[in-house]
């Protein structure tokens, strides 16, 4: 199912945050209001600017993560009356952008996310052995 973005936010680091209304009706006049924010980040050598990576380090990161990686954040409120749905969604979006929006807007966010995902997967792989 193709989603239509509720709002798009372009950041100076060149990536776009898409916010979706994934709300669904759960009763005659009751909704679960769901806001999902996603950002697709291509894993490219140019992403890693804090410290230069050797080609084999980058290759391992790319092999481990694939490309693109995706940042995903979800907020939901349950049992919202139909006439309150739009206001609740707008409030969730605004709260997310005020709090987390500054974090994802940081120029180092895409690189830090990729490195964290990589470390997490390497640690998980090591625990399985």
C-alpha positions as CSV (number, residue, x, y, z in Angstrom):
1,X,0.0,0.0,0.0
2,X,1.4,3.4,-1.0
3,X,1.3,6.0,1.7
4,X,0.8,9.6,1.1
5,X,3.1,11.9,3.2
6,X,1.2,14.1,5.7
7,X,4.2,16.4,5.8
8,X,7.7,16.4,4.3
9,X,10.7,18.2,5.9
10,X,13.9,18.7,3.9
11,X,17.0,19.1,6.0
12,X,20.3,20.8,5.3
13,X,22.1,17.5,5.4
14,X,20.3,16.6,2.2
15,X,17.8,14.0,3.5
16,X,14.1,14.3,3.7
17,X,11.9,13.3,6.6
18,X,8.5,12.1,5.6
19,X,5.7,12.1,8.1
20,X,2.6,9.8,7.5
21,X,-0.8,9.6,8.9
22,X,-1.3,5.9,9.5
23,X,-4.4,6.3,11.6
24,X,-7.1,3.7,11.5
25,X,-10.7,3.5,12.6
26,X,-11.3,1.1,15.5
27,X,-14.9,1.7,16.3
28,X,-18.0,3.6,15.2
29,X,-16.4,7.0,16.1
30,X,-13.1,5.9,17.6
31,X,-9.7,6.0,16.0
32,X,-6.2,5.0,16.8
33,X,-4.2,8.0,15.7
34,X,-0.7,7.0,14.4
35,X,2.0,9.3,13.2
36,X,5.0,7.6,11.5
37,X,8.1,9.5,10.5
38,X,10.7,7.9,8.2
39,X,13.9,9.0,6.6
40,X,15.7,6.9,4.0
41,X,19.5,7.4,4.1
42,X,21.6,6.0,1.2
43,X,24.8,4.3,2.6
44,X,27.5,6.0,0.6
45,X,31.2,6.8,1.3
46,X,30.3,10.5,1.4
47,X,28.1,9.9,4.4
48,X,31.1,9.2,6.6
49,X,32.8,12.6,7.2
50,X,33.8,12.4,10.9
51,X,36.7,10.1,10.3
52,X,37.8,8.7,7.0
53,X,36.9,5.0,6.4
54,X,39.2,2.6,4.6
55,X,37.5,1.0,1.6
56,X,37.2,-2.4,3.4
57,X,35.5,-0.7,6.4
58,X,33.0,1.0,4.1
59,X,32.5,-2.3,2.2
60,X,31.7,-4.1,5.5
61,X,29.3,-1.4,6.6
62,X,27.5,-1.5,3.2
63,X,27.4,-5.3,3.2
64,X,26.1,-5.4,6.8
65,X,23.5,-2.6,6.4
66,X,22.5,-2.6,2.8
67,X,21.3,0.7,1.3
68,X,19.4,2.7,2.0
69,X,18.9,2.4,5.8
70,X,15.8,3.8,7.3
71,X,15.1,5.9,10.4
72,X,11.6,5.2,11.6
73,X,9.8,6.8,14.6
74,X,6.1,6.1,15.5
75,X,3.7,7.8,17.9
76,X,0.2,6.7,18.6
77,X,-2.8,7.6,20.7
78,X,-5.7,5.2,21.2
79,X,-9.4,5.7,21.5
80,X,-9.6,9.2,19.9
81,X,-13.0,10.4,18.8
82,X,-13.5,11.1,15.2
83,X,-13.9,14.9,15.6
84,X,-10.6,15.1,17.6
85,X,-8.5,12.9,15.2
86,X,-7.0,15.7,13.0
87,X,-6.1,17.9,16.0
88,X,-4.5,14.9,17.8
89,X,-2.5,14.0,14.7
90,X,-1.3,17.6,14.3
91,X,-0.3,17.7,17.9
92,X,1.7,14.4,17.6
93,X,3.5,15.8,14.5
94,X,4.3,19.2,16.2
95,X,5.5,17.5,19.4
96,X,7.7,15.1,17.4
97,X,9.2,18.0,15.3
98,X,9.8,20.2,18.4
99,X,11.5,17.4,20.3
100,X,13.0,14.9,17.9
101,X,13.1,17.1,14.9
102,X,16.1,19.0,16.1
103,X,17.9,15.7,16.6
104,X,17.3,14.3,13.1
105,X,18.1,17.7,11.6
106,X,21.6,17.6,13.0
107,X,24.1,17.4,10.1
108,X,25.8,14.4,11.8
109,X,22.5,12.5,12.3
110,X,22.7,10.3,9.1
111,X,26.3,9.3,9.7
112,X,25.7,8.6,13.4
113,X,22.6,6.6,12.6
114,X,24.5,4.5,10.1
115,X,27.4,3.8,12.5
116,X,25.0,2.9,15.3
117,X,23.0,0.5,13.2
118,X,26.3,-1.0,12.0
119,X,27.7,-1.4,15.6
120,X,24.4,-2.9,16.8
121,X,24.3,-5.5,14.0
122,X,28.0,-6.4,14.5
123,X,27.3,-6.9,18.2
124,X,24.2,-9.0,17.5
125,X,26.2,-11.1,15.1
126,X,28.9,-11.6,17.7
127,X,26.4,-12.7,20.4
128,X,25.0,-15.4,18.0
129,X,28.4,-17.1,17.7
